[in-house]
Amino acid sequence: MLKQQLLQKGLHKLSPQQIKLMKLVQLSTLDFEQRVQQELEENPALEEENCSDLEEYSDILEEENKIDITEDQNQSLDNIIDEYFSDDEIEDFQINNKKNFSVKKHISIISGISFQEYLKNQLHTFRLNEKDLLIADFILGNIDDDGYIRRNITSIADDIFLILGKSVSTEKVEKLLVNYIQKLDPTGVGSRNLQECLLIQLEKKKINQEVILSKKIIRDHFECFIKKHYQKLQQKLGITKKNLRKIIDKIRKLNPKPGKIYSDNTKNLNHIIPDFNISVSDEKLELTLNQRNIPELKISSLYLDMLKSYRSEKNIKENEGTIVFLKKKINSAKWFVDAIKQRQNTLMLTMNAIMDYQKEYFLTGDPVKIKPMILKNISKNIGVGISTVSRVANSKYVNTPYGTFLIKSFFSEKMMNKEGKEISSIEIKKLLKESIDKENKKKPFTDEKLSNLLRKKGYLVARRTVAKYRDQMHIPVARMRKDL
């Protein structure tokens, strides 16, 4: 009961406009383009223009805004985003409007269907009612690049209530996930863990003795399997070592990350659309925002004239319905134009700070030049909340002369070498991966051994730190890397 009250309170506090505002900041370039086109189609008071000139109508707009926009709706984007997304109390998100940034209209890329769109197109072939389809689409949005849903069902149901305003049971979410989303291609997508992912793939296989035993291993003896306790498995199943090897080989051919089938192919085709572009000219960095297909927008002068005309007539009451309609559309259009500018400024402010912080890397392309950098460094530099920096870093890509990267890949912890010089954890991870790639797979390096190897190279890294970085790179422990 308490949980429901908290959710209702959160829903009441955030108006539909505020939620839309947050979503604009989160959107990728391609999704943002589609959102702008959608708004143009739905709101006739919004139209494209080459240059904005609303001075003639500034008085009437100010008057209407005083009437229609509530105190709650007038909260800044800064406060709304941090209030909604942050789990902790953090400083207010304050946008500095004094800086001017370059906006690039045409960044050379090859657009293509995203992994999410690929799944969504399949999902919409099912015969679902409008509410179930809306909920299923929301669940689909929680699938990561590996093809997994790593959030628990209760959290997803809570978000559906908070963001969509739809009350839904966890049983309903589970049913839509299992009966529809987990039926999509690639097989295994929508799994909540590796065990479920492998079982879904095995269910699609033609039934034979090897498949039956494979399912039994994953379903009933999964811990033995992942820990490579093959002798125990052999005893539990009552089969020969030769047969066990065949079954293990069959399981190894399954895909532990079904989403990578699609995402890796699209990466090879340059289907990632970068949100920013960094170029180097005369030893200087230039940052541009990708606005390739996004038109300049303005409030329709026709609608403004109509409102002005109706308000000047004597019998205002007779036209009250028309006036209310016009005001609603005009206010919505003005809000959207302002929100686009707010989004643009937020993204550029944050990325400009990241570019300045990692200036040496962006000038040279040398990964060793990447400085240790945490969210707080950028947050302090530009006076925005940590959650804002996090959202930009986690969801946006930047195109550089050295490749296209997820922005969060430039964030790393601070380490020290024997000379007392600060180095980035990215450099340590690079050396760790190189050492593991070169190891003898019949006798792989333990974390302790890897720590000693790094020490010999002048990097003071404890065993537990090695273990942490290895986990972050999704590299298994030595025993798991050992060949059978």
Salt bridges, closest charged atoms under 4 A:
GLU33 OE2 - ARG292 NE 2.58
GLU39 OE1 - ARG35 NH1 2.71
GLU47 OE2 - LYS298 NZ 3.42
GLU63 OE2 - ARG311 NH2 2.63
GLU64 OE2 - ARG311 NE 3.31
GLU64 OE1 - LYS327 NZ 3.80
ASP68 OD1 - LYS327 NZ 3.89
GLU83 OE2 - LYS13 NZ 3.67
ASP132 OD2 - LYS172 NZ 3.15
ASP137 OD1 - HIS124 NE2 3.02
ASP144 OD2 - ARG150 NE 2.52
ASP146 OD2 - ARG150 NH2 3.00
ASP146 OD1 - LYS260 NZ 3.58
ASP158 OD2 - LYS3 NZ 3.07
ASP159 OD2 - ARG151 NH2 2.84
GLU174 OE1 - ARG192 NH1 2.84
GLU196 OE2 - ARG192 NH2 2.74
GLU203 OE2 - LYS215 NZ 3.44
ASP220 OD2 - LYS216 NZ 3.65
ASP220 OD1 - ARG219 NE 3.63
GLU223 OE2 - LYS227 NZ 2.80
ASP338 OD2 - LYS334 NZ 3.05
GLU413 OE2 - LYS468 NZ 3.03
GLU422 OE2 - LYS414 NZ 3.56
GLU434 OE2 - LYS430 NZ 3.04
ASP437 OD2 - LYS433 NZ 3.07
GLU439 OE2 - LYS441 NZ 2.94
GLU439 OE2 - ARG481 NE 2.71
ASP447 OD1 - ARG470 NE 2.88
ASP471 OD1 - ARG470 NH1 3.30
